[in-house]
């Protein structure tokens, strides 16, 4: 089935058009000090005709880590390989009453200035995020051919915000599913995988 641009989408964000919609799926979170746990995720990327996309996601734990209350970095993603793209989709449990691990909200942008060394099939991209764990983050990177690669450019914390110092994110469209992975450097640990997920489109 050919891809159809969402109605009213601003031309500036055409390179990210494949991400627009509602997504639902599952993944895994784990980090030094955070016991590995499965989660379910709801993600929504919308537009209002402006030159940006709005982003909001909620992750709920399937099995709560023993010390989830002690260390909540409040970011949504991590491992380098979310799951086997050839494996059949799994049933996602009803998680309405499951504990929320984190939420994120923010905006995607495609800057008008194009770096001279960028490949013809690539576009610059920015992601601005707010996290209830007490920090905001700006990610910059590239998008093209159904893939987004991002690295943190700035992370600012409140006085009591989670000590997340840097991050890397990867999003990719694989056989119609949205796969993502997120590495972080936090709480004195070196950059390493934190969480990853595999989401299916709920609607376009």
N, C-alpha and C positions, 0 to 999 in steps of 0.2 A: 504494500500500500504506500503510495507516494506521500511524503510529508507535506502538510499544509500549514502555512504560517498562521499563527493565531490571529484572529480578526482584530484590527486596530493596533497591532504591535508596532512600536516605533522602529523605523529602519536602523537606528543606532544600535539596537540590541538584537538584530537578526542573527548575529553569530551565536547567540545563546538561546535562540528560539526553541531548540529541541528540549530544553529544560523546563519550559513553561508547562504547568499543570499540577495536579495533585498526585503524590506518590505515596506508597505504603509498602513496608517490608520489614526486614529483620537484619540483625547484625550481632556483633560481639564487641564488648569493651573490656579492656584490661591494661594495667599499667603498674609499675612498681608501687606497692601500697594499695592498689585497687585489685581485688580479686576478679578474675575473668568472669564475665556474666553475659548471657544472651539478652538482647533487647528487641523491642519492636519500635518502629519509627513511622511517624506521619510527617510528610514534608510537602509544603505548598510553595510554588513559585508563580507569582501572578504579575500582571501589568495593568496600568491604568491609562496607557497611551503615551506616557512620558518616556524619556530616554534612559530608562532603568527598569530593573525587575525587582519586585519585593519578594523577600524570602522569609519563611518561618518554618521551624521544625520543632517537634517534640519527640523525645526518646523516653520510653518507659521500660524499666527493667523487667525481665521475665523472672530472673532469680537475683535477688538483691545481694551484692557483695557484703561481707561481714562488716566492712568499715566504710560503706558508702557514705554514711553521714559524716565521717571524719575527713574524707578527701573527695571533694566533688569539684573537678576542674571545670565543669560546666561547658565543655566543648563537645561537639557532636561526633567527631570521627577519628580513625587510626591505622589499622594494619595495612601492610603493603598490598595484600591480595584479599579482597573482601570475601570471595567464595568462588567455587568452580562455575564459570559461566555456562558450561554444558550440562550442569545438574538441573533436574526439573525443579520448578518453583515449589517452595514449601508452604504449607498452610500456616498462616500467621495467626496466632491465638488472639482471642478477644481480650484486649488489654485495657479496657476502660477503667478498671479499678487497680491497675498495676501502678507501682510507685514511679513517679517521674524522676528520671535521672538528670535530665537537662532540657532546656529549651534554648533556641537561638532565634534572633530576628535581625534582619538587615536588608541590604540592597546590593544588587549586581549592577555594574556599569561597564560599558565599553568606551574607553577614552577616545576622543577624536584624534589625538596625536598618535601616529603610527611610527614606532621605532624603525629606523632605516634598515637595521639588520634582521628584521622579522621576516620569516618566510611568507611567500604570497598567500598560502592557505592558512595562515595564523593571524590572530587578532589579539591586541592587548586586552586585558580584563582586570577589573577591580572588584573586590568583595568587601563590604563594610558590615561588621557584625557587632551586636550588643549581646552580652551574656549576663544572666542574673547572678552569676558567681562573682560579679564585681569587676568586670573588665570589658573593654571594647577592643576590637582588633581590625586592622586594615590588611588585607591580603592583595597581592598583585601577581600577575602571571600572564598566561596566554591561553587562548582557546582556539580550537580548529578540529575539524573532522570528528565531531562528537566527543571531544575530550577537553578537560580543563585542568591545567597545572598551576598551582598557586603556592606562594610562600609568604609568610607574614612580613610586612614592612614596618608595622607599628603595633604594639600592644600596650595599652594604658590601663592601669589598675586604680581602684579606689584604695584607701588605706587598709581595708580588710579584704580586698579582692584576692581570688585564687592566684597563686604564684605561677602563672603560665607565662613563659618568657618568649617562646617562638613556636611556630607551627608550619606544617606543610599539608596541603590538601590536594587530592586527586579526585576528579569526577569523570566518569566515562559512560557512554551509552553502548551497551553490549547486548546484542540480540533483543533490543527493545526495552532492556532493563537499565535502571540507573545504578551504577556501581560507584561506591566512593570509599576513600581511605583517608585517614588523618593521622599524621605523626605530630607529637608535641615534645618540647623541652620544658619541663615543669618540676617544681618542688626539688630543685637541685639535680634532677636527672638529665642525662644527655638526650638529644633528639632520638625518639623511637616511636614505634607504633602505639597508638592509643585505642582506636576503635575503627570499625569498618562496617559497611552495610551493603545490602542488595535490595533495591526497591522496584516495585512494579507500578506502572501508571494506573491510577484509579480512574482518571478521566483526562482529557486533553485540555 
